[in-house]
Amino acid sequence: GFNYGAFWPNQTGKTYDDFLRQFKLAQNLPNAPVRFDSAHLFTCIQFGTQNEPISAFKAAIDTNTSLLLGLWGPGNETAFTNELSALDNALTQYGKDLSNLIIGVSVGGEDIHRKEAAADDIGQKIQNLKATFSSTLQRSSSYSALFSKPPPIGHSDIVPFATDVKDVDFIGTTVYPYWNNDSIVRAVQSFSESLSQVQSRANGTEIWITETGWPVASQADQGAAKAGVAELQKYWRDVGCTLFGKVNTWWFELEQDTDDHEGINWSIVDPQTGQPRIDLTC
């Protein structure tokens, strides 16, 4: 699948229509090696609200898009409580139409890397969330009635911290040779080395690639790493094609719908044409 932000780079919240269009676009990409019908959401909260469910939920239901849910901010009690409330409200509103699409829950994302949460604290929140699935929602129905079994619950972080949280159902890791300052020529080796590091510490727990990709534009090079369409094409072929259909993977990203960090654009779709910048064939 793809990663999807809650807002556009100009800080306007994405609407139901935005998510609906994106999910349909992802599922109908020309020459795609697999059907991209899964979404990794970083938050369950509609942008600009306290705890209203994100409009992506309804769009996912209407397009049969599976969901890896992100619960943002486990290091901030208020923010995390709002995430749980949004999820609670959504499950109350949509019931099994939503719960049947949830294939996993990531408690936080790169929080240890950003020094915004400790591994032990995230781990405790994961255990609490697991317990919640056998308790009742704040309103009427229960989690246990919505899920035949609890979805896998884990955490996602960069390679050095990916295995710091214990007793998880999956290990989510974000792997970016670009951020390792590695050239596109060395990208395969860089990715393989990063994944091997996580595997060596995973103790058999399943590893999910919650983010990976290569930028098409940037204000400056990242060491030996250069942004460009040709580089994205090579990374898609050399790395992406070894993952698609084999490892749970969410690409970053379909369109530019997250913070405009240092002028870096990771989108595979050209906003002018609405078509992929590259040949997606594997």
C-alpha positions as CSV (number, residue, x, y, z in Angstrom):
1,G,0.0,0.0,0.0
2,F,0.9,3.6,0.5
3,N,1.4,6.0,3.4
4,Y,-1.2,8.8,3.6
5,G,-1.0,12.0,5.6
6,A,-3.9,13.8,7.2
7,F,-3.2,17.1,5.5
8,W,-1.7,18.7,2.4
9,P,1.6,20.6,2.5
10,N,-0.3,23.9,2.8
11,Q,-1.7,22.7,6.1
12,T,-5.2,22.2,4.9
13,G,-6.9,19.0,6.1
14,K,-7.7,16.3,3.7
15,T,-11.4,15.6,3.1
16,Y,-13.4,12.4,2.4
17,D,-13.3,13.3,-1.3
18,D,-9.5,13.6,-1.2
19,F,-9.0,10.2,0.4
20,L,-11.6,8.6,-1.9
21,R,-9.8,9.9,-5.0
22,Q,-6.4,8.8,-3.6
23,F,-7.5,5.3,-2.7
24,K,-9.1,4.9,-6.1
25,L,-6.0,6.2,-7.8
26,A,-3.8,3.8,-5.9
27,Q,-5.9,0.8,-6.8
28,N,-5.8,1.7,-10.5
29,L,-2.2,2.6,-11.1
30,P,-1.2,1.5,-14.6
31,N,1.2,-1.4,-14.8
32,A,1.4,-1.8,-11.0
33,P,2.8,-5.2,-10.0
34,V,0.2,-5.7,-7.3
35,R,-3.0,-4.0,-6.3
36,F,-2.2,-1.1,-4.0
37,D,-5.3,-1.3,-1.8
38,S,-3.9,-0.7,1.7
39,A,-3.3,2.6,3.5
40,H,-1.0,3.4,6.4
41,L,-2.5,6.3,8.3
42,F,-0.3,8.2,10.7
43,T,-3.3,9.4,12.8
44,C,-7.0,8.4,13.4
45,I,-7.9,12.1,14.0
46,Q,-9.4,14.4,11.3
47,F,-7.0,17.3,10.9
48,G,-8.0,20.4,12.8
49,T,-10.3,18.6,15.2
50,Q,-9.7,17.3,18.7
51,N,-10.9,13.7,18.3
52,E,-13.2,13.4,15.3
53,P,-12.5,10.3,13.2
54,I,-10.4,10.9,10.1
55,S,-12.4,11.0,6.9
56,A,-10.1,8.4,5.5
57,F,-12.1,5.7,7.4
58,K,-15.3,6.3,5.3
59,A,-13.2,6.5,2.1
60,A,-11.5,3.2,3.0
61,I,-14.9,1.5,3.6
62,D,-16.2,2.8,0.2
63,T,-13.1,1.5,-1.7
64,N,-12.4,-1.6,0.4
65,T,-9.0,-0.3,1.3
66,S,-7.3,-2.1,4.2
67,L,-5.8,0.0,7.0
68,L,-2.7,0.0,9.1
69,L,-3.8,2.5,11.7
70,G,-1.3,4.9,13.3
71,L,-2.0,6.2,16.8
72,W,0.1,9.5,16.9
73,G,1.9,10.8,19.9
74,P,2.1,8.0,22.5
75,G,4.5,10.2,24.5
76,N,1.8,12.9,24.9
77,E,-1.0,11.6,27.2
78,T,-3.6,14.1,25.9
79,A,-2.8,13.5,22.3
80,F,-2.8,9.8,22.7
81,T,-6.1,9.8,24.5
82,N,-7.6,11.8,21.7
83,E,-6.3,9.2,19.2
84,L,-8.0,6.4,21.2
85,S,-11.2,8.5,21.3
86,A,-11.2,9.0,17.6
87,L,-10.8,5.3,17.0
88,D,-13.5,4.5,19.5
89,N,-15.8,7.0,17.9
90,A,-15.1,5.6,14.4
91,L,-15.7,2.0,15.5
92,T,-19.0,3.0,17.2
93,Q,-20.0,4.8,14.0
94,Y,-18.9,2.3,11.4
95,G,-18.8,-1.0,13.2
96,K,-17.7,-4.1,11.3
97,D,-17.5,-2.1,8.1
98,L,-14.4,-0.5,9.5
99,S,-13.1,-3.2,11.8
100,N,-13.0,-5.7,9.0
101,L,-10.5,-3.4,7.2
102,I,-8.1,-3.0,10.1
103,I,-5.1,-5.2,9.5
104,G,-2.8,-3.7,12.2
105,V,-2.3,-0.8,14.6
106,S,1.0,1.0,15.0
107,V,1.2,2.8,18.4
108,G,3.3,5.8,17.4
109,G,5.8,6.2,14.5
110,E,9.4,7.1,14.9
111,D,8.7,8.5,18.4
112,I,11.9,6.9,19.9
113,H,13.9,8.4,17.1
114,R,12.4,11.9,17.7
115,K,12.9,11.4,21.5
116,E,9.2,12.0,22.0
117,A,8.4,8.7,23.8
118,A,10.3,6.0,25.6
119,A,10.2,2.4,24.5
120,D,8.8,1.2,27.8
121,D,6.0,3.8,27.7
122,I,5.1,2.8,24.2
123,G,5.2,-0.9,25.2
124,Q,2.8,-0.2,28.1
125,K,0.4,1.5,25.8
126,I,0.5,-1.4,23.5
127,Q,-0.4,-3.8,26.3
128,N,-3.2,-1.5,27.4
129,L,-4.6,-1.4,23.9
130,K,-4.5,-5.2,23.6
131,A,-6.5,-5.3,26.8
132,T,-9.0,-2.8,25.4
133,F,-9.9,-5.2,22.6
134,S,-11.4,-7.5,25.1
135,S,-13.2,-4.7,27.0
136,T,-16.0,-2.4,26.0
137,L,-16.1,0.7,23.9
138,Q,-17.2,3.9,25.6
139,R,-20.5,3.4,23.8
140,S,-22.7,0.3,23.3
141,S,-20.8,-2.3,21.2
142,S,-17.6,-3.9,22.2
143,Y,-14.2,-4.4,20.5
144,S,-14.5,-8.2,21.0
145,A,-17.8,-8.1,19.0
146,L,-16.2,-6.2,16.2
147,F,-13.0,-8.3,15.9
148,S,-12.9,-12.1,15.6
149,K,-9.4,-11.7,17.0
150,P,-7.5,-8.5,17.9
151,P,-5.5,-7.0,15.0
152,P,-1.7,-7.1,15.2
153,I,-0.5,-4.3,17.4
154,G,3.1,-2.9,17.2
155,H,5.3,0.1,16.8
156,S,7.1,1.7,13.9
157,D,10.5,3.3,14.0
158,I,13.7,3.8,12.2
159,V,16.1,0.9,12.0
160,P,18.2,1.5,15.1
161,F,15.1,1.7,17.3
162,A,12.7,-0.6,15.5
163,T,13.1,-3.5,18.0
164,D,13.3,-1.4,21.2
165,V,9.6,-1.9,22.1
166,K,9.0,-5.5,23.4
167,D,6.0,-7.8,23.2
168,V,4.7,-6.5,19.9
169,D,2.8,-8.5,17.3
170,F,4.8,-7.0,14.5
171,I,7.9,-4.8,14.2
172,G,7.3,-1.8,11.9
173,T,10.4,-0.2,10.5
174,T,11.0,2.7,8.2
175,V,13.9,2.1,5.8
176,Y,15.4,4.9,3.7
177,P,18.7,4.5,2.0
178,Y,18.3,8.1,1.0
179,W,18.4,9.2,4.7
180,N,21.5,6.9,5.1
181,N,23.2,9.3,2.7
182,D,23.6,6.3,0.3
183,S,23.7,6.8,-3.5
184,I,21.1,5.1,-5.6
185,V,23.8,2.7,-6.8
186,R,24.2,1.5,-3.3
187,A,20.5,1.5,-2.4
188,V,19.9,-2.2,-2.6
189,Q,22.9,-3.0,-0.4
190,S,21.9,-0.2,2.0
191,F,18.3,-1.5,2.3
192,S,19.4,-5.1,2.7
193,E,21.9,-4.1,5.5
194,S,19.2,-2.1,7.3
195,L,16.7,-4.9,7.1
196,S,19.3,-7.4,8.2
197,Q,19.9,-5.3,11.3
198,V,16.3,-5.4,12.3
199,Q,16.0,-9.1,11.5
200,S,19.0,-9.9,13.7
201,R,17.1,-8.4,16.7
202,A,13.6,-9.4,15.9
203,N,13.6,-12.8,17.6
204,G,11.3,-14.2,14.9
205,T,8.7,-11.4,15.2
206,E,7.3,-10.5,11.7
207,I,8.8,-7.3,10.2
208,W,6.6,-4.9,8.3
209,I,8.1,-2.1,6.1
210,T,5.9,0.7,7.2
211,E,7.8,3.3,5.1
212,T,10.2,3.3,2.3
213,G,10.7,5.3,-0.9
214,W,13.0,7.7,-2.8
215,P,12.4,11.4,-3.4
216,V,12.0,12.9,-6.9
217,A,13.1,16.5,-5.8
218,S,15.0,18.1,-3.0
219,Q,16.6,21.4,-2.3
220,A,20.0,19.7,-1.6
221,D,21.6,16.3,-1.9
222,Q,21.7,14.1,1.2
223,G,25.3,13.1,1.2
224,A,25.8,10.8,-1.8
225,A,22.0,10.5,-2.2
226,K,20.4,12.5,-4.9
227,A,16.7,13.1,-5.6
228,G,15.3,12.5,-9.0
229,V,12.8,10.6,-11.2
230,A,15.5,8.3,-12.6
231,E,16.6,7.5,-9.0
232,L,13.0,6.8,-8.0
233,Q,12.6,4.5,-11.0
234,K,15.7,2.5,-10.1
235,Y,14.7,2.3,-6.4
236,W,11.2,1.1,-7.3
237,R,12.6,-1.6,-9.6
238,D,15.6,-2.7,-7.5
239,V,14.0,-2.5,-4.0
240,G,10.3,-2.1,-4.3
241,C,9.9,-5.0,-6.7
242,T,11.6,-7.3,-4.3
243,L,9.0,-6.4,-1.6
244,F,5.7,-6.1,-3.4
245,G,3.4,-9.1,-2.8
246,K,6.0,-10.7,-0.5
247,V,6.5,-8.4,2.5
248,N,3.9,-6.1,4.1
249,T,5.1,-2.8,2.6
250,W,3.7,0.8,2.6
251,W,5.4,3.1,0.1
252,F,6.1,6.7,0.9
253,E,4.3,8.2,-0.9
254,L,1.5,8.3,-3.6
255,E,1.1,12.1,-3.6
256,Q,2.7,14.9,-1.6
257,D,0.4,14.9,1.4
258,T,2.6,15.4,4.4
259,D,4.9,18.1,5.8
260,D,7.0,19.8,3.1
261,H,10.2,18.8,4.9
262,E,13.3,20.6,3.4
263,G,11.6,20.9,0.0
264,I,11.7,17.1,-0.5
265,N,9.1,15.6,-2.7
266,W,8.5,11.8,-2.4
267,S,5.4,11.5,-4.6
268,I,5.3,8.9,-7.3
269,V,2.3,10.6,-9.1
270,D,2.8,13.8,-11.1
271,P,0.2,16.3,-9.9
272,Q,0.0,17.9,-13.3
273,T,-0.9,14.7,-15.2
274,G,-2.3,12.6,-12.4
275,Q,-0.1,9.7,-13.7
276,P,2.9,7.9,-12.3
277,R,6.2,9.6,-12.9
278,I,7.8,6.2,-13.5
279,D,7.1,2.8,-15.1
280,L,5.6,0.8,-12.2
281,T,6.2,-2.6,-14.0
282,C,8.3,-5.1,-12.1
